Amino acid sequence: MLRLSITLLIIAIIAAVLGFGGLAGAAAGMAEIVFYIFIVLFVLSLLFGRRPRV
C-alpha cells in the first residue's frame, strides 16, 4: 500500500510539473503579445493623439 501511495505521489508530481509548465509557458507567451500590443497602441496614441484644433 505504501508503494502504491508513493507511486501515485510521483505521478501526481510529474503531472503537476508538466501541466503547470505548459500553462506557464502559454501565459508568458500571451503576456508578451499583450505587452507588444500595448507598446504599439501607446506609440500610436502619442503620434496621433488629441491635437489642438486650428
N, C-alpha and C positions, 0 to 999 in steps of 0.2 A: 504494500500500500504506500509506503514511503517512497519507493522508486517511482510509482505512478504519479504521485504528487510532485516530485522533483521534475519528472519529465514534462508534466503539464505546466509547471512553472517556467521551465526553459522554453517551451513552445510559446507560452504567453509573452515572455520577454522578447523573443525573436520577432513575433508578430507585432508587438508594440513598436519595436525599433524600425522594422520595415514599414509599418503603416504610418507612423508619425514622421518618419523620414521623408516619405513621398509627399505627405501633406505639407511639411515644412518647405520642401523644395518648390511645390506649386504655389504656396503662399508667397515665397520670396520672389518668384517669377512674376506673379501678379502685382506685387508691391513695386517691383521695378518698372513694369509697364505703366502703372498708375502714376509713378513719380515722373516718368518721361512725359506723359500726357500733361501733368501739372506744369512742368517746365515750359512746354510748348505754349500752353494757354497763357501762362504768366508773361512770356515774352510777347505774345500777340497782344495781350491787353496793354502792355507798356507801349507798344508801337501804335496800335490802333484804338487806344482807349478814348475816353471822353476828351475831346479837344474843344476849346472855346469857339463858339460860332462867330463868324465875322460878318 
